[in-house]
Amino acid sequence: MIQKSLLALVVIYSSISYIGECTVTLPNPSKLCNLFKDGMRIRKPGSCTEYIECFNSTSTAYSCPPNQQFDRKKQSCVSSGDLTDSDDYCRNRCKGIDGKWISDPASCQGYLYCNAGQDLQGYCDDGYVFNEAKSICDFEDSLQCNIVPEICDLVANNMQYRDETDCNKYYKCSKGKSVSMKCTKNAHYNVQMGSCGQQWLDNSCIPEFSCGTDKKIWKGFHSDGATCRGYFYCRDFGTVRDLSPTFAQCPVGTFFSQAAQACVNPLQSDCKYNRCQGRGNMFVQTNEDDCRNYIVCENDVEVKRQRCSGDKFFDEKSQACVKFMIAYSCCDGR
């Protein structure tokens, strides 16, 4: 029964310093919030009057009132003439121009006609692209056009977001381009904190893992070696180790136990990693000092460790220091 429950989780989750400047193309707009911290507002791709608000990796779209545009820096809607940043897509490209056709920065087929400083938008038919030099819709084979939407077009300068492929890295927006940055060794980027640290917090970030070595092959379920909830399933290929193990996480409020090969109550796990992960704001049991110490958690982050006074023991269930002996397996040293 234990292995069946863990395998079910595996199936569910299998569906999920300066490095250099690069172009990071836009994901599906509904998935943009996987990259940013809660409360972040992002200009909706292809629009100047709509924005996406992020919470718990979920995207919710909103529209600005009439005659207003979304300001990336202010994180709010403002009058069209009051934009504070140089959003290349939303700025008035026709300012100071009259009687001229110019290309649309977001579409090879798009064009703008500038009339007394105001832009009138249009699109070429399928199979054609706009040729600004000739002011015509030209055959797409006759003109090179490669517009790549960039995530940093949607947010303000210096904004940071996670690298979904490497927990040790993140991106920082600089002049509309994504610059890849790297945390120090053994540190991980936390999108909610906007910084690197030792506490692993991003549930969508998968730790590096190997199913043993060619000489000592691991099979079955194993801790991810970085979090209290995460584990990998190494398939049995006989004398060949699984090179693509499947990652999964125990449900919120439970930890993976290597000994039990199951997801268990945290009080039954002596996990030494971030014991605040997935536990919100509360006091939690440590795995040390015979159940006399406890951890103060705030928003899944360990803030500090404290010790009960005198001969008292900490009881996570009652969230208090008590006079009677506590012997949870996570902390009693047995």
C-alpha beads as a LAMMPS data file, in Angstrom:
LAMMPS data file: protein, C-alpha beads

334 atoms
332 bonds

1 atom types
1 bond types

-500.0 500.0 xlo xhi
-500.0 500.0 ylo yhi
-500.0 500.0 zlo zhi

Masses

1 110.0

Atoms # bond

1 1 1 0.000 0.000 0.000
2 1 1 2.861 2.348 0.803
3 1 1 4.531 1.860 -2.568
4 1 1 1.237 2.234 -4.412
5 1 1 0.578 5.616 -2.763
6 1 1 4.076 6.890 -3.576
7 1 1 3.827 5.661 -7.157
8 1 1 0.549 7.550 -7.499
9 1 1 2.331 10.752 -6.435
10 1 1 5.118 10.009 -8.909
11 1 1 2.590 9.842 -11.733
12 1 1 1.048 13.159 -10.652
13 1 1 4.354 15.047 -10.464
14 1 1 5.827 13.617 -13.646
15 1 1 3.440 15.989 -15.465
16 1 1 5.690 19.015 -13.887
17 1 1 26.594 34.871 -10.407
18 1 1 26.482 36.240 -13.952
19 1 1 26.242 33.652 -16.669
20 1 1 25.318 35.690 -19.718
21 1 1 22.603 37.539 -21.618
22 1 1 20.055 35.442 -23.431
23 1 1 16.561 35.547 -24.831
24 1 1 13.977 33.665 -22.800
25 1 1 10.854 33.096 -24.861
26 1 1 7.409 33.437 -23.341
27 1 1 5.679 30.379 -21.924
28 1 1 1.925 29.977 -22.030
29 1 1 0.588 33.150 -20.285
30 1 1 -1.294 30.985 -17.793
31 1 1 2.058 29.522 -16.681
32 1 1 3.941 32.815 -16.324
33 1 1 3.270 32.947 -12.596
34 1 1 5.320 29.777 -12.077
35 1 1 8.338 32.048 -12.566
36 1 1 7.489 34.995 -10.312
37 1 1 6.785 35.659 -6.653
38 1 1 3.304 36.001 -5.199
39 1 1 1.767 39.439 -5.664
40 1 1 3.745 40.133 -8.844
41 1 1 1.886 41.885 -11.653
42 1 1 2.947 41.238 -15.239
43 1 1 1.845 42.980 -18.413
44 1 1 -0.248 40.503 -20.368
45 1 1 1.556 39.451 -23.584
46 1 1 0.180 41.251 -26.623
47 1 1 -1.662 43.872 -24.575
48 1 1 -0.906 47.252 -23.022
49 1 1 -4.184 47.587 -21.146
50 1 1 -4.259 44.195 -19.397
51 1 1 -2.091 42.600 -16.728
52 1 1 -1.694 39.294 -14.900
53 1 1 -1.508 39.057 -11.108
54 1 1 0.280 36.087 -9.542
55 1 1 -0.627 34.182 -6.401
56 1 1 0.410 30.652 -5.501
57 1 1 1.708 30.159 -9.091
58 1 1 -1.784 30.925 -10.438
59 1 1 -2.430 33.658 -13.028
60 1 1 -5.444 35.970 -12.843
61 1 1 -5.979 38.482 -15.680
62 1 1 -7.286 42.031 -15.165
63 1 1 -8.096 44.954 -17.487
64 1 1 -7.235 48.607 -16.915
65 1 1 -9.988 51.267 -16.928
66 1 1 -10.646 53.094 -20.234
67 1 1 -7.788 55.328 -21.474
68 1 1 -5.277 53.698 -19.122
69 1 1 -2.338 51.348 -19.652
70 1 1 -0.502 49.017 -17.334
71 1 1 2.736 50.491 -15.945
72 1 1 5.283 47.739 -15.265
73 1 1 7.315 49.806 -12.806
74 1 1 4.382 51.175 -10.785
75 1 1 2.606 47.803 -10.962
76 1 1 -0.659 49.604 -11.644
77 1 1 -2.769 51.171 -14.376
78 1 1 -1.979 54.784 -15.286
79 1 1 -3.038 57.305 -17.919
80 1 1 -1.514 56.464 -21.278
81 1 1 0.710 59.545 -21.206
82 1 1 2.063 58.799 -17.726
83 1 1 3.951 55.524 -18.301
84 1 1 7.108 55.663 -16.158
85 1 1 9.242 53.125 -17.991
86 1 1 10.390 52.665 -21.569
87 1 1 8.202 49.704 -22.505
88 1 1 9.150 49.317 -26.168
89 1 1 5.923 47.530 -26.981
90 1 1 3.529 49.979 -25.314
91 1 1 5.274 53.298 -25.839
92 1 1 3.896 55.566 -28.530
93 1 1 6.205 54.697 -31.424
94 1 1 4.545 57.351 -33.564
95 1 1 5.399 60.240 -31.238
96 1 1 6.683 63.097 -33.410
97 1 1 5.984 61.161 -36.634
98 1 1 3.299 61.964 -39.199
99 1 1 2.309 60.293 -42.457
100 1 1 4.656 57.297 -42.151
101 1 1 4.272 53.508 -41.983
102 1 1 6.411 51.726 -39.388
103 1 1 6.760 48.096 -38.288
104 1 1 5.042 46.625 -35.239
105 1 1 7.742 45.563 -32.713
106 1 1 5.672 42.560 -31.620
107 1 1 4.564 41.100 -34.957
108 1 1 6.175 40.442 -38.331
109 1 1 2.775 40.873 -39.984
110 1 1 1.878 43.985 -38.011
111 1 1 2.409 47.618 -38.953
112 1 1 1.525 51.059 -37.620
113 1 1 0.471 54.107 -39.611
114 1 1 1.540 57.307 -37.842
115 1 1 -1.005 60.076 -38.172
116 1 1 -0.104 63.303 -36.343
117 1 1 1.713 61.352 -33.653
118 1 1 -1.014 58.764 -33.170
119 1 1 -0.681 55.150 -34.282
120 1 1 -3.233 53.204 -36.325
121 1 1 -2.528 49.475 -36.285
122 1 1 -2.968 47.017 -39.134
123 1 1 -1.829 43.532 -40.203
124 1 1 -0.672 41.989 -43.457
125 1 1 -2.478 38.917 -44.793
126 1 1 -1.165 35.420 -44.079
127 1 1 1.950 34.683 -46.113
128 1 1 3.044 38.317 -46.033
129 1 1 5.195 40.383 -43.655
130 1 1 5.498 44.130 -43.350
131 1 1 8.504 45.655 -45.119
132 1 1 9.189 49.000 -43.429
133 1 1 11.805 50.039 -46.011
134 1 1 9.225 49.759 -48.803
135 1 1 6.156 50.515 -46.662
136 1 1 4.375 47.499 -48.115
137 1 1 3.240 43.983 -47.191
138 1 1 5.890 41.797 -48.816
139 1 1 6.197 38.045 -49.417
140 1 1 7.466 36.426 -46.224
141 1 1 10.186 34.594 -48.203
142 1 1 11.635 37.900 -49.399
143 1 1 12.260 39.374 -45.959
144 1 1 13.894 38.053 -42.816
145 1 1 11.814 38.711 -39.742
146 1 1 12.506 37.045 -36.412
147 1 1 10.619 38.590 -33.517
148 1 1 11.100 36.581 -30.337
149 1 1 8.846 37.615 -27.440
150 1 1 10.958 38.101 -24.283
151 1 1 9.788 37.634 -20.710
152 1 1 11.613 40.820 -19.683
153 1 1 9.387 42.817 -22.066
154 1 1 6.562 42.223 -19.601
155 1 1 8.179 43.354 -16.335
156 1 1 10.205 46.293 -15.060
157 1 1 13.982 46.560 -15.274
158 1 1 15.987 44.642 -12.605
159 1 1 13.084 42.254 -11.926
160 1 1 14.168 38.675 -11.131
161 1 1 12.513 35.360 -11.921
162 1 1 13.391 31.701 -11.513
163 1 1 15.147 29.409 -13.949
164 1 1 12.845 26.384 -14.139
165 1 1 15.636 24.162 -15.427
166 1 1 18.194 24.794 -12.641
167 1 1 17.397 25.613 -8.986
168 1 1 20.861 27.141 -8.549
169 1 1 20.185 29.783 -11.221
170 1 1 17.787 32.640 -11.863
171 1 1 17.284 35.459 -14.368
172 1 1 17.542 39.195 -13.886
173 1 1 15.969 41.609 -16.383
174 1 1 18.348 44.207 -17.797
175 1 1 17.197 46.601 -20.504
176 1 1 14.549 44.190 -21.729
177 1 1 16.839 41.151 -21.829
178 1 1 17.151 38.177 -19.494
179 1 1 20.568 37.854 -17.854
180 1 1 21.305 34.445 -16.343
181 1 1 22.634 34.626 -12.762
182 1 1 23.975 31.868 -10.502
183 1 1 23.833 31.344 -6.746
184 1 1 26.915 30.226 -4.837
185 1 1 27.612 26.505 -4.453
186 1 1 24.928 24.585 -2.534
187 1 1 22.650 27.644 -2.461
188 1 1 19.261 27.755 -4.151
189 1 1 17.290 30.658 -5.595
190 1 1 14.046 31.381 -3.778
191 1 1 11.612 33.309 -5.923
192 1 1 9.462 34.459 -2.984
193 1 1 12.470 35.919 -1.141
194 1 1 14.147 37.136 -4.340
195 1 1 17.526 35.852 -3.132
196 1 1 19.763 32.806 -2.835
197 1 1 19.872 30.765 0.351
198 1 1 20.357 27.357 1.898
199 1 1 16.683 26.727 2.669
200 1 1 14.983 24.989 -0.224
201 1 1 11.587 26.598 -0.732
202 1 1 10.492 26.442 -4.378
203 1 1 8.249 23.419 -4.775
204 1 1 8.395 23.576 -8.571
205 1 1 12.199 23.401 -8.605
206 1 1 13.665 19.908 -8.892
207 1 1 16.973 19.117 -7.112
208 1 1 19.835 17.396 -8.879
209 1 1 19.827 13.663 -8.180
210 1 1 21.445 10.441 -9.318
211 1 1 20.310 6.855 -8.721
212 1 1 23.630 5.895 -7.165
213 1 1 26.681 5.064 -9.269
214 1 1 27.520 2.423 -11.857
215 1 1 29.108 0.398 -9.045
216 1 1 26.327 0.913 -6.494
217 1 1 22.923 1.208 -8.151
218 1 1 19.942 2.611 -6.234
219 1 1 16.426 1.318 -6.864
220 1 1 13.035 2.275 -5.499
221 1 1 12.228 5.429 -3.511
222 1 1 14.968 7.778 -2.248
223 1 1 15.048 11.201 -0.587
224 1 1 15.902 14.003 -2.978
225 1 1 18.755 14.967 -0.642
226 1 1 17.636 18.600 -0.443
227 1 1 14.105 18.828 0.977
228 1 1 11.923 17.088 3.525
229 1 1 9.035 16.469 1.119
230 1 1 10.770 15.522 -2.102
231 1 1 11.783 12.070 -3.290
232 1 1 12.802 10.248 -6.462
233 1 1 11.738 6.878 -7.817
234 1 1 14.568 4.897 -9.426
235 1 1 13.324 2.193 -11.767
236 1 1 14.828 -1.303 -11.710
237 1 1 16.851 -1.845 -14.874
238 1 1 18.925 -4.669 -13.499
239 1 1 22.632 -3.867 -13.767
240 1 1 21.978 -0.459 -15.354
241 1 1 20.960 2.505 -13.174
242 1 1 17.975 4.665 -13.998
243 1 1 19.319 7.821 -15.672
244 1 1 15.942 9.593 -15.623
245 1 1 14.405 9.044 -12.178
246 1 1 10.962 10.494 -11.532
247 1 1 10.582 13.290 -8.984
248 1 1 7.568 13.704 -6.689
249 1 1 6.663 15.367 -3.398
250 1 1 4.752 14.210 -0.371
251 1 1 1.491 16.094 0.279
252 1 1 1.768 19.382 2.182
253 1 1 2.071 18.669 5.887
254 1 1 3.945 15.378 5.448
255 1 1 7.634 14.448 4.990
256 1 1 9.252 11.613 3.062
257 1 1 10.754 8.898 5.246
258 1 1 13.540 6.827 3.713
259 1 1 13.179 4.208 6.441
260 1 1 9.420 3.842 6.071
261 1 1 9.477 4.321 2.274
262 1 1 6.419 6.480 2.733
263 1 1 5.098 9.974 3.372
264 1 1 4.726 10.373 7.138
265 1 1 3.780 12.885 9.817
266 1 1 6.747 15.277 10.320
267 1 1 6.947 14.148 13.942
268 1 1 7.946 10.715 12.625
269 1 1 10.724 12.081 10.394
270 1 1 14.183 13.253 11.487
271 1 1 14.675 15.201 8.231
272 1 1 17.530 17.695 8.659
273 1 1 16.555 20.003 5.792
274 1 1 14.050 22.884 5.887
275 1 1 11.412 21.575 8.281
276 1 1 9.290 24.674 7.654
277 1 1 8.663 23.767 4.008
278 1 1 4.933 23.642 3.322
279 1 1 4.071 24.411 6.958
280 1 1 3.264 28.128 6.817
281 1 1 3.416 30.070 10.097
282 1 1 3.916 27.852 13.138
283 1 1 6.422 26.379 15.596
284 1 1 7.855 23.028 14.521
285 1 1 9.901 20.341 16.192
286 1 1 13.639 20.215 15.435
287 1 1 15.561 16.984 14.978
288 1 1 17.964 17.798 17.817
289 1 1 18.450 18.275 21.582
290 1 1 16.015 15.561 22.709
291 1 1 12.871 17.543 21.821
292 1 1 13.738 20.663 23.829
293 1 1 14.357 22.928 20.806
294 1 1 11.865 24.244 18.259
295 1 1 11.895 26.223 15.021
296 1 1 9.917 29.406 14.346
297 1 1 8.469 29.239 10.814
298 1 1 7.121 32.199 8.855
299 1 1 5.768 31.677 5.331
300 1 1 7.527 28.291 5.046
301 1 1 10.848 29.863 6.083
302 1 1 12.904 29.091 9.199
303 1 1 13.256 32.408 11.024
304 1 1 15.059 31.238 14.153
305 1 1 15.541 28.362 16.611
306 1 1 14.660 28.564 20.273
307 1 1 14.950 26.338 23.340
308 1 1 12.355 25.745 26.013
309 1 1 13.391 27.059 29.422
310 1 1 14.492 24.850 32.295
311 1 1 13.559 21.189 31.997
312 1 1 10.629 21.764 29.678
313 1 1 10.118 19.978 26.354
314 1 1 8.594 21.399 23.180
315 1 1 5.356 19.828 21.981
316 1 1 4.514 20.642 18.372
317 1 1 0.971 19.353 18.742
318 1 1 0.114 21.886 21.444
319 1 1 2.521 24.543 20.047
320 1 1 3.968 25.093 23.516
321 1 1 6.705 24.146 25.950
322 1 1 5.425 21.531 28.391
323 1 1 6.599 19.968 31.660
324 1 1 6.021 16.355 30.653
325 1 1 8.544 14.424 28.550
326 1 1 8.160 14.468 24.760
327 1 1 9.522 11.531 22.790
328 1 1 8.635 12.089 19.138
329 1 1 10.841 10.011 16.839
330 1 1 11.922 13.159 14.988
331 1 1 13.801 14.524 17.986
332 1 1 14.297 12.036 20.805
333 1 1 17.536 10.685 19.363
334 1 1 16.319 7.078 19.054

Bonds

1 1 1 2
2 1 2 3
3 1 3 4
4 1 4 5
5 1 5 6
6 1 6 7
7 1 7 8
8 1 8 9
9 1 9 10
10 1 10 11
11 1 11 12
12 1 12 13
13 1 13 14
14 1 14 15
15 1 15 16
16 1 17 18
17 1 18 19
18 1 19 20
19 1 20 21
20 1 21 22
21 1 22 23
22 1 23 24
23 1 24 25
24 1 25 26
25 1 26 27
26 1 27 28
27 1 28 29
28 1 29 30
29 1 30 31
30 1 31 32
31 1 32 33
32 1 33 34
33 1 34 35
34 1 35 36
35 1 36 37
36 1 37 38
37 1 38 39
38 1 39 40
39 1 40 41
40 1 41 42
41 1 42 43
42 1 43 44
43 1 44 45
44 1 45 46
45 1 46 47
46 1 47 48
47 1 48 49
48 1 49 50
49 1 50 51
50 1 51 52
51 1 52 53
52 1 53 54
53 1 54 55
54 1 55 56
55 1 56 57
56 1 57 58
57 1 58 59
58 1 59 60
59 1 60 61
60 1 61 62
61 1 62 63
62 1 63 64
63 1 64 65
64 1 65 66
65 1 66 67
66 1 67 68
67 1 68 69
68 1 69 70
69 1 70 71
70 1 71 72
71 1 72 73
72 1 73 74
73 1 74 75
74 1 75 76
75 1 76 77
76 1 77 78
77 1 78 79
78 1 79 80
79 1 80 81
80 1 81 82
81 1 82 83
82 1 83 84
83 1 84 85
84 1 85 86
85 1 86 87
86 1 87 88
87 1 88 89
88 1 89 90
89 1 90 91
90 1 91 92
91 1 92 93
92 1 93 94
93 1 94 95
94 1 95 96
95 1 96 97
96 1 97 98
97 1 98 99
98 1 99 100
99 1 100 101
100 1 101 102
101 1 102 103
102 1 103 104
103 1 104 105
104 1 105 106
105 1 106 107
106 1 107 108
107 1 108 109
108 1 109 110
109 1 110 111
110 1 111 112
111 1 112 113
112 1 113 114
113 1 114 115
114 1 115 116
115 1 116 117
116 1 117 118
117 1 118 119
118 1 119 120
119 1 120 121
120 1 121 122
121 1 122 123
122 1 123 124
123 1 124 125
124 1 125 126
125 1 126 127
126 1 127 128
127 1 128 129
128 1 129 130
129 1 130 131
130 1 131 132
131 1 132 133
132 1 133 134
133 1 134 135
134 1 135 136
135 1 136 137
136 1 137 138
137 1 138 139
138 1 139 140
139 1 140 141
140 1 141 142
141 1 142 143
142 1 143 144
143 1 144 145
144 1 145 146
145 1 146 147
146 1 147 148
147 1 148 149
148 1 149 150
149 1 150 151
150 1 151 152
151 1 152 153
152 1 153 154
153 1 154 155
154 1 155 156
155 1 156 157
156 1 157 158
157 1 158 159
158 1 159 160
159 1 160 161
160 1 161 162
161 1 162 163
162 1 163 164
163 1 164 165
164 1 165 166
165 1 166 167
166 1 167 168
167 1 168 169
168 1 169 170
169 1 170 171
170 1 171 172
171 1 172 173
172 1 173 174
173 1 174 175
174 1 175 176
175 1 176 177
176 1 177 178
177 1 178 179
178 1 179 180
179 1 180 181
180 1 181 182
181 1 182 183
182 1 183 184
183 1 184 185
184 1 185 186
185 1 186 187
186 1 187 188
187 1 188 189
188 1 189 190
189 1 190 191
190 1 191 192
191 1 192 193
192 1 193 194
193 1 194 195
194 1 195 196
195 1 196 197
196 1 197 198
197 1 198 199
198 1 199 200
199 1 200 201
200 1 201 202
201 1 202 203
202 1 203 204
203 1 204 205
204 1 205 206
205 1 206 207
206 1 207 208
207 1 208 209
208 1 209 210
209 1 210 211
210 1 211 212
211 1 212 213
212 1 213 214
213 1 214 215
214 1 215 216
215 1 216 217
216 1 217 218
217 1 218 219
218 1 219 220
219 1 220 221
220 1 221 222
221 1 222 223
222 1 223 224
223 1 224 225
224 1 225 226
225 1 226 227
226 1 227 228
227 1 228 229
228 1 229 230
229 1 230 231
230 1 231 232
231 1 232 233
232 1 233 234
233 1 234 235
234 1 235 236
235 1 236 237
236 1 237 238
237 1 238 239
238 1 239 240
239 1 240 241
240 1 241 242
241 1 242 243
242 1 243 244
243 1 244 245
244 1 245 246
245 1 246 247
246 1 247 248
247 1 248 249
248 1 249 250
249 1 250 251
250 1 251 252
251 1 252 253
252 1 253 254
253 1 254 255
254 1 255 256
255 1 256 257
256 1 257 258
257 1 258 259
258 1 259 260
259 1 260 261
260 1 261 262
261 1 262 263
262 1 263 264
263 1 264 265
264 1 265 266
265 1 266 267
266 1 267 268
267 1 268 269
268 1 269 270
269 1 270 271
270 1 271 272
271 1 272 273
272 1 273 274
273 1 274 275
274 1 275 276
275 1 276 277
276 1 277 278
277 1 278 279
278 1 279 280
279 1 280 281
280 1 281 282
281 1 282 283
282 1 283 284
283 1 284 285
284 1 285 286
285 1 286 287
286 1 287 288
287 1 288 289
288 1 289 290
289 1 290 291
290 1 291 292
291 1 292 293
292 1 293 294
293 1 294 295
294 1 295 296
295 1 296 297
296 1 297 298
297 1 298 299
298 1 299 300
299 1 300 301
300 1 301 302
301 1 302 303
302 1 303 304
303 1 304 305
304 1 305 306
305 1 306 307
306 1 307 308
307 1 308 309
308 1 309 310
309 1 310 311
310 1 311 312
311 1 312 313
312 1 313 314
313 1 314 315
314 1 315 316
315 1 316 317
316 1 317 318
317 1 318 319
318 1 319 320
319 1 320 321
320 1 321 322
321 1 322 323
322 1 323 324
323 1 324 325
324 1 325 326
325 1 326 327
326 1 327 328
327 1 328 329
328 1 329 330
329 1 330 331
330 1 331 332
331 1 332 333
332 1 333 334
